[in-house]
Amino acid sequence: MRTKRVMSAIAVAAIAGLVVSACGSGGDDAGSGSQELNLGLGEPKNLVPPNVGESEGGEVTRLVYSGLYTYNNDGSLKPVIAEGQPTSTDNKVWTIKLKSGWTFQNGEAIDANTFKKAWDYTVYGPNANSGSYFFNKITGFADTQSGADPDGDGPQKGAEPKAKELSGVKVVDPTTIQITLDTPWVVFPALLGYTAFYPTADACRAQIEACNEAPIGNGPFKFVGKWEHKTSIKLEKWSDYKGEQPSYQKLNFTIFTGSNNSQWAPFEAGSLDIAAPTPDKYESAKQKYGDRMIEADSPSTWSLGFPSYDNIYKDPKVRQAFSLAVDRQGIIDAIFTGRGKPLATFIPTMIPGYTEGTCATYCKTDPAAAKALLDSSTWPKGKKVELWINSGGTGEKILKAIGDQLAKNLGVEYEMKNIEWNDFLQKKQDHKLTGPFFTGWQPDYADSENYMGPLYYSGAKDGSDNDFGYYNADFQKLMDEGNAAPTIAEAHAKYTAAEKILTETLPVAPLYTGRTSTVIGDKIDFKSVDRNPILGGIDFVKIKLK
């Protein structure tokens, strides 16, 4: 199972618990014989596939929808609606065969044309879908984008696009799709399991706001009623699903927001079924639950992001100084009792394309060098640092610890800016944060490119996850060369060279990766729990209840 993504600071407990958002239970007698699984969740930003770009929305969407592929535990593609793997002779033209007989939960049939219509809707500029950039290497993408925006209010207000359809997507027959890229890209098939490529029903696109509140999916679960914002999302098994069926009937998400986000107490009280203990409860949880705690290295990365679009943070020396002033191991020891790994790269160790020690120069603690760099930079003397975070969760403690270290090692004062998750996301995307911010990333697919391309390619507000306003021509050239490489090995060599530019210019200061500690409640058959070791997360469809 995979989830994208930009992660909330509420999910930072994942370093001591469950990756992403699915959390939740067990009191010792949490409902034997129940046909309901109860989980915790942060408030999603969106539930329509082309607009799902963060951990909470992704958790729900991948249960309600199914795409061409999902991901195996090694990160490789696992066919769902697709019949076999994508094929190509040149890495430029890709052909995908589909299975027959799939439908949406409203009865609409799913065939090759369904995917084309969904993807055309996703990329059409006036629709302003945040996931459209995942199609940007498909021929004709540029023609579907809105023109210049004279008012500066976003692409949806610009000139009409030249085209409404992707010319690079062809329906060969009802069970065959052909995708043509502008240039060869050996990594492209890995994207096809991501939520932006999920199909959407005609009825959903016709009333997109209503579909966001009560999705018309095609996955193993369907909505019961509507999304009760900041309260709950209730799902039930869809008996007509053509893929793997869950063995239980209902899946309930309780939504936690703001400072009221700890799911450990509800777990211990028996109202949730899987949970990540908070760092201060880790030792007692390990003793109490023993073998029912799953511990594993996490593919998520956590960093201090810099608003490179702000004149104050454009100087790389400022970013380098801040990075050298942070004691990564000290934060891990103090907040996570040593359970985590300082990042000296932009890529976690388990991800294909990882190269050791690429950020050895600036991803360490050196207060003297940090102070010297800041003094020689354009940093205004006496300026107070504004540190941004979404309210609630362990992330607040981490950012405060960073602020204390900046004050101690650089002699700068700081102020915390705490806002709700959706507001925080919007300000990040709109480039309106006025100082460094705590940011996390969970991969969409298992390749080093995914930790760089979506995040740092192009400094424009183009719908990508480049929330930093970062732009470097040499970095982009190397990424382009990697994308065009004929083999994965050659692509990774170029991506590593691109990563080394990031480690010098630091759009973010890499901080750490975590070690997850997830407790499975007694209501669940422990042998049925399947966690993806590369992309993180538990496969809730496979879970069996006692």
C-alpha positions in Angstrom: 0.0 0.0 0.0 1.3 3.4 -0.8 0.5 6.9 0.2 1.8 10.0 -0.8 3.3 12.4 0.8 3.4 15.7 2.4 2.7 14.8 6.0 1.2 16.6 8.9 3.1 17.2 12.1 0.3 15.2 13.8 1.7 12.2 11.9 5.2 12.8 13.3 4.3 10.4 16.0 5.0 7.9 13.2 8.6 8.0 14.2 7.4 6.2 17.3 4.4 4.6 15.7 2.3 4.1 12.6 3.4 5.7 9.4 0.9 8.1 7.8 -2.4 8.4 9.6 -4.1 5.1 10.3 -3.9 4.8 14.0 -5.9 3.2 16.5 -6.7 0.0 19.5 -7.1 -1.9 21.7 -8.1 -2.2 25.2 -7.6 -5.8 26.2 -11.2 -6.8 25.3 -11.9 -4.5 22.4 -15.0 -6.1 21.0 -14.4 -9.8 20.2 -16.4 -10.9 17.2 -16.9 -7.3 15.9 -17.1 -6.7 12.1 -15.9 -3.1 12.5 -12.4 -1.8 12.3 -11.9 1.6 14.1 -9.0 3.9 13.2 -7.8 7.4 13.8 -7.2 10.1 11.2 -6.3 13.7 10.8 -8.7 16.0 8.9 -8.1 15.3 5.2 -7.7 18.2 2.8 -9.5 16.5 -0.1 -10.9 13.1 -1.1 -11.1 13.5 -4.9 -8.2 11.5 -6.4 -6.6 14.2 -8.6 -6.5 16.5 -5.5 -5.3 14.1 -2.9 -1.8 15.1 -2.1 -1.3 14.5 1.6 -1.3 11.6 4.1 -4.8 11.9 5.6 -6.7 12.1 2.3 -4.6 9.4 0.8 -5.4 7.0 3.6 -9.1 7.2 2.8 -8.8 7.4 -1.0 -6.9 4.3 -1.4 -9.6 2.3 0.4 -12.5 3.8 -1.6 -10.8 3.8 -5.0 -8.7 1.4 -7.0 -6.4 2.2 -9.9 -4.5 0.4 -12.5 -1.9 -0.7 -10.0 -1.0 -0.7 -6.3 2.4 -1.5 -4.9 4.0 -4.7 -3.7 6.1 -4.7 -0.5 9.3 -4.2 -2.5 7.8 -1.1 -4.1 7.2 -2.7 -7.5 3.9 -2.4 -9.4 1.1 -4.8 -8.5 -1.7 -5.0 -11.1 -5.3 -4.3 -10.0 -7.4 -3.1 -12.9 -4.4 -3.5 -15.2 -3.7 -6.9 -16.8 0.1 -7.3 -16.3 2.9 -4.7 -16.3 3.2 -1.6 -18.6 5.2 -2.5 -21.7 7.5 -0.3 -23.9 10.3 -0.7 -26.4 11.7 2.7 -26.0 10.7 4.0 -22.5 8.6 6.7 -24.4 5.5 4.9 -25.6 3.9 2.7 -22.9 1.0 0.3 -23.4 -1.3 -0.9 -20.6 -3.8 -3.7 -20.9 -6.9 -3.6 -18.7 -9.1 -6.3 -17.2 -12.8 -6.3 -18.1 -15.9 -6.2 -15.9 -14.9 -3.5 -13.4 -17.4 -0.8 -12.4 -17.9 2.1 -10.1 -20.1 1.9 -7.0 -22.9 3.6 -8.9 -22.8 1.0 -11.7 -20.8 2.9 -14.3 -18.6 0.6 -16.3 -14.8 1.1 -16.2 -12.7 0.7 -19.4 -9.8 2.4 -21.2 -11.9 5.4 -22.0 -12.8 5.8 -18.3 -9.1 6.4 -17.5 -8.7 8.8 -20.4 -11.6 10.9 -19.4 -10.4 11.0 -15.8 -6.9 12.0 -16.7 -8.1 14.7 -19.2 -10.2 16.1 -16.3 -7.2 16.0 -14.0 -4.8 17.9 -16.3 -7.3 20.5 -17.7 -6.0 23.8 -16.4 -9.3 25.5 -15.4 -10.1 22.5 -13.1 -7.0 23.5 -11.0 -6.3 20.0 -9.8 -3.3 19.8 -7.6 -2.2 16.4 -8.9 -2.1 17.4 -12.5 1.7 17.8 -12.5 2.1 14.0 -12.3 1.1 14.0 -15.9 3.5 16.7 -17.0 5.8 14.3 -19.0 2.9 13.0 -21.1 2.7 14.5 -24.6 0.2 17.3 -24.8 0.2 18.2 -21.1 1.4 21.8 -21.8 -1.5 22.4 -24.2 -4.0 21.5 -21.5 -2.6 24.1 -19.0 -4.0 27.5 -18.6 -2.1 30.4 -20.1 -0.6 33.4 -18.3 -2.5 34.7 -15.3 -2.9 38.4 -15.7 -4.3 38.8 -12.2 -1.7 36.7 -10.4 -4.4 34.7 -8.7 -3.5 31.2 -9.9 -3.6 29.1 -13.1 -7.4 28.7 -13.1 -7.8 32.4 -13.8 -5.5 32.4 -16.8 -6.1 32.2 -20.5 -8.0 29.2 -21.8 -5.8 26.2 -22.6 -5.1 25.2 -26.2 -6.5 21.7 -25.6 -8.9 19.9 -23.3 -7.4 16.4 -23.8 -4.0 14.8 -23.5 -2.9 14.1 -27.0 -0.4 11.6 -25.6 -3.1 9.3 -24.1 -4.8 7.1 -26.8 -7.6 4.5 -26.3 -6.5 1.7 -28.6 -9.6 -0.4 -27.7 -11.8 -0.8 -24.6 -9.0 -2.7 -22.8 -5.9 -1.0 -24.1 -4.4 2.4 -23.2 -1.3 3.8 -25.0 0.6 6.6 -23.3 3.2 8.7 -25.1 5.7 10.8 -23.2 7.5 13.9 -24.6 10.8 12.1 -23.9 11.8 8.6 -22.7 11.5 8.1 -18.9 12.4 4.7 -17.5 10.8 5.5 -14.1 7.4 6.4 -15.5 5.6 3.1 -14.8 6.2 3.6 -11.1 3.8 6.6 -11.1 0.8 4.5 -12.3 -0.2 3.3 -8.8 -0.4 6.9 -7.5 -3.8 8.4 -6.6 -3.8 11.0 -9.4 -4.0 8.1 -11.9 -7.1 6.6 -10.3 -10.3 6.6 -12.4 -13.2 8.8 -11.5 -16.9 8.3 -12.5 -18.7 10.6 -14.9 -21.2 11.3 -12.2 -18.3 12.3 -9.8 -16.8 14.8 -12.3 -20.2 16.3 -13.1 -20.7 17.2 -9.4 -17.1 17.3 -8.1 -17.9 19.1 -4.8 -20.6 16.6 -3.9 -18.2 13.8 -4.9 -15.6 15.1 -2.5 -18.1 14.9 0.4 -19.5 11.4 -0.6 -17.1 9.8 -3.1 -18.3 7.5 -5.8 -15.5 5.0 -5.7 -14.6 1.7 -7.2 -12.6 0.3 -4.4 -13.1 -2.3 -1.6 -15.0 0.1 0.6 -17.7 2.6 0.0 -18.9 5.7 1.9 -21.7 5.5 4.4 -23.3 8.9 4.3 -21.0 11.9 4.0 -17.7 13.0 5.3 -18.4 14.5 8.7 -15.7 17.2 8.7 -13.4 17.1 11.8 -15.5 14.3 13.2 -15.6 11.1 11.3 -15.6 9.2 8.0 -17.5 5.9 7.9 -17.0 3.2 5.3 -18.5 -0.2 4.6 -17.4 -3.2 2.5 -18.5 -3.0 -1.1 -19.6 -6.5 -2.0 -19.3 -6.0 -5.8 -15.6 -5.1 -5.7 -13.7 -7.1 -8.3 -10.4 -7.1 -6.4 -9.4 -8.5 -3.0 -12.4 -8.3 -0.6 -12.0 -7.3 3.0 -13.2 -9.9 5.5 -15.0 -7.5 7.8 -18.0 -5.2 7.1 -17.2 -1.7 8.3 -14.2 0.7 8.7 -14.7 3.8 10.8 -12.3 6.7 11.0 -12.4 9.1 14.0 -10.9 12.4 12.9 -8.5 14.1 15.4 -7.6 17.8 14.9 -5.6 20.5 16.6 -4.1 19.9 20.0 -6.7 17.1 20.5 -4.8 14.7 18.3 -3.4 12.0 20.5 -4.9 8.7 19.5 -3.0 6.6 22.1 -5.5 7.3 25.0 -8.5 6.3 22.8 -6.6 3.1 21.8 -6.0 2.2 25.4 -9.6 2.8 26.1 -10.6 0.4 23.4 -12.2 2.8 20.9 -9.4 2.4 18.3 -7.9 -0.8 16.9 -4.4 0.2 15.9 -2.2 3.0 17.3 1.2 4.6 17.5 2.2 5.3 21.1 3.3 8.8 21.8 7.0 9.0 22.5 6.5 9.4 26.2 4.4 6.2 26.3 6.7 4.1 24.1 8.6 2.2 26.9 5.4 1.4 28.8 3.6 0.4 25.6 6.5 -2.0 24.6 6.3 -3.7 28.0 2.5 -3.9 28.0 1.9 -5.0 24.4 5.1 -7.0 23.7 4.9 -8.9 20.4 1.8 -6.9 19.4 4.1 -3.9 18.7 5.5 -3.8 15.2 8.8 -1.9 14.9 10.4 -1.0 11.6 12.5 1.6 9.8 10.4 4.3 8.1 10.7 5.6 4.5 9.4 9.0 5.6 11.8 11.9 5.9 11.4 15.0 8.1 13.1 18.3 7.4 13.3 21.9 8.1 11.9 23.6 5.0 13.1 27.1 3.9 10.9 29.6 2.0 13.4 30.3 -0.8 10.9 32.7 -2.3 11.4 35.0 0.6 14.3 37.4 0.1 15.7 36.7 3.5 16.1 33.0 2.8 17.3 33.2 -0.8 20.9 33.2 0.4 22.1 29.6 0.6 24.5 30.6 3.4 21.4 31.3 5.6 20.0 27.9 4.9 23.4 26.2 5.4 23.9 28.1 8.7 20.5 27.0 10.1 21.2 23.3 9.1 24.6 23.3 10.8 23.0 24.8 14.0 20.6 21.9 14.4 21.5 18.9 16.6 19.7 16.1 14.9 20.8 13.3 17.2 19.9 15.5 20.2 16.3 15.9 19.0 16.0 12.1 18.4 17.4 11.3 21.8 15.3 13.9 23.7 12.0 13.4 22.0 12.2 9.8 20.6 14.5 8.2 23.2 17.0 7.5 20.4 14.6 5.8 18.0 15.4 7.4 14.7 18.3 8.1 12.4 19.8 11.5 11.6 19.6 12.3 7.9 22.8 12.9 6.0 21.1 12.5 2.7 17.8 13.5 1.0 17.0 9.8 0.3 16.3 7.1 3.0 18.4 4.0 3.0 15.7 1.5 1.8 14.8 3.5 -1.3 16.3 2.4 -4.7 18.9 5.1 -5.7 20.1 5.8 -2.2 23.7 6.9 -1.9 25.4 7.2 1.5 26.6 10.5 2.9 25.6 12.9 0.2 24.9 15.7 2.7 27.9 15.1 5.0 29.0 18.8 4.7 25.9 20.6 6.0 23.8 17.8 7.6 25.7 17.7 10.8 26.1 19.9 13.9 28.8 22.5 13.8 27.8 25.7 15.8 31.1 27.6 15.0 30.7 27.0 11.3 27.0 27.9 11.5 27.7 31.2 13.2 30.4 32.1 10.7 28.2 31.4 7.8 25.3 33.4 9.2 27.6 36.3 9.9 28.8 36.3 6.3 25.3 36.0 4.9 22.6 38.5 4.1 20.8 37.7 7.3 19.5 41.0 8.9 21.0 41.4 12.3 18.5 41.2 15.1 15.8 39.6 13.0 13.5 37.2 14.9 12.9 33.8 13.2 9.3 32.8 12.6 9.0 29.0 12.7 5.8 27.5 11.2 4.0 24.3 12.1 0.6 22.8 12.0 -0.8 22.8 15.5 -0.9 19.7 17.6 1.4 16.7 17.7 5.0 15.9 18.4 6.0 18.2 15.6 5.5 21.2 17.8 8.0 19.8 20.3 10.5 19.2 17.5 10.2 22.7 16.0 10.5 24.2 19.5 13.7 22.2 20.1 15.1 23.5 16.7 14.2 27.0 17.8 16.1 26.6 21.0 19.1 25.3 19.1 19.0 28.2 16.7 18.9 30.6 19.6 21.8 28.9 21.4 24.0 28.3 18.3 23.2 31.3 16.2 22.1 33.9 18.7 18.8 34.5 17.0 15.4 34.8 18.7 12.4 32.8 17.4 8.6 32.8 17.4 6.4 29.8 16.9 3.6 30.2 14.3 1.0 27.4 15.0 -2.0 27.0 12.6 -4.4 24.2 11.6 -3.2 21.6 9.1 -5.3 22.7 6.1 -4.4 26.3 6.7 -0.8 25.3 7.0 -0.9 23.3 3.7 -2.5 26.2 1.9 0.0 28.8 3.1 2.8 26.4 2.1 1.4 25.9 -1.4 0.7 29.6 -1.8 4.3 30.5 -0.7 3.0 32.7 2.2 5.1 31.2 5.0 7.5 33.8 6.3 10.1 31.6 7.9 11.3 28.0 8.2 8.7 25.2 8.6 8.6 21.6 9.7 7.8 19.3 6.8 7.6 15.6 6.1 7.5 13.5 3.0 6.1 10.0 2.5 6.9 8.6 -1.0 4.4 8.0 -3.8 6.6 5.3 -5.3 9.9 3.6 -4.5 12.6 5.6 -6.3 15.0 8.3 -5.3 13.5 10.5 -8.0 10.3 10.8 -6.0 12.2 12.4 -3.1 13.5 15.2 -5.4 11.6 15.8 -8.6 8.1 16.5 -7.1 9.6 18.6 -4.3 12.4 20.7 -5.8 12.0 20.8 -9.6 10.8 24.3 -10.8 10.4 27.2 -8.5 7.1 28.2 -9.9 3.8 27.7 -8.1 2.8 25.1 -10.7 0.7 22.7 -8.6 3.8 20.6 -7.7 4.9 20.0 -4.2 7.7 22.6 -4.5 6.5 24.6 -1.5 9.9 26.1 -1.1 10.1 28.3 -4.3 13.4 26.6 -5.0 15.0 26.7 -8.4 18.4 25.5 -9.6 19.2 25.1 -13.3 22.0 22.6 -12.8 19.8 20.5 -10.6 17.0 20.5 -13.2 19.4 19.6 -16.0 20.7 16.5 -14.1 17.1 15.4 -13.2 16.2 15.7 -16.9 19.2 13.6 -17.8 18.3 11.0 -15.3 14.7 10.9 -16.6 16.0 10.3 -20.1 18.5 7.6 -19.1 17.9 4.2 -20.8 18.3 2.2 -17.7 17.4 2.6 -14.0 21.0 2.3 -13.0 22.0 5.2 -15.3 19.1 7.2 -14.1 20.1 6.8 -10.5 23.7 8.0 -11.2 22.2 11.2 -12.6 19.8 11.5 -9.7 22.6 11.2 -7.2 24.5 14.0 -8.9 21.3 16.1 -8.7 21.0 15.3 -5.0 24.5 16.5 -4.3 23.4 20.0 -5.6 20.5 19.9 -3.2 22.9 19.1 -0.4 24.9 22.2 -1.2 22.0 24.6 -1.8 19.6 23.1 0.8 16.0 23.9 -0.1 15.4 22.0 3.1 17.7 20.9 6.0 17.2 17.1 6.2 16.6 16.2 9.9 15.8 12.5 10.4 14.0 9.4 9.4 12.1 7.4 12.0 11.6 4.0 13.3 7.9 3.2 13.6 6.3 1.4 16.5 2.8 0.4 15.8 0.6 -1.5 18.3 -2.1 -3.9 17.0 -5.1 -4.3 19.2 -6.3 -7.7 20.5 -9.4 -7.5 18.2 -7.2 -8.0 15.2 -5.7 -11.3 14.0 -2.0 -10.3 14.3 -0.9 -12.7 11.5 -3.1 -10.8 9.0 -1.3 -7.5 9.5 0.7 -6.7 6.3 2.9 -3.6 6.4 4.7 -2.3 3.3 8.4 -1.9 4.4 9.4 0.6 1.7 6.3 2.7 1.2 5.0 2.4 4.7 1.4 1.9 5.9 -0.7 -1.1 6.8 -2.9 -2.9 4.2 -6.3 -2.6 5.9 -8.0 -4.7 3.3 -5.9 -7.8 4.4 -6.7 -7.3 8.1 -8.8 -10.0 9.7 -10.8 -9.5 12.9 -11.3 -12.1 15.6 
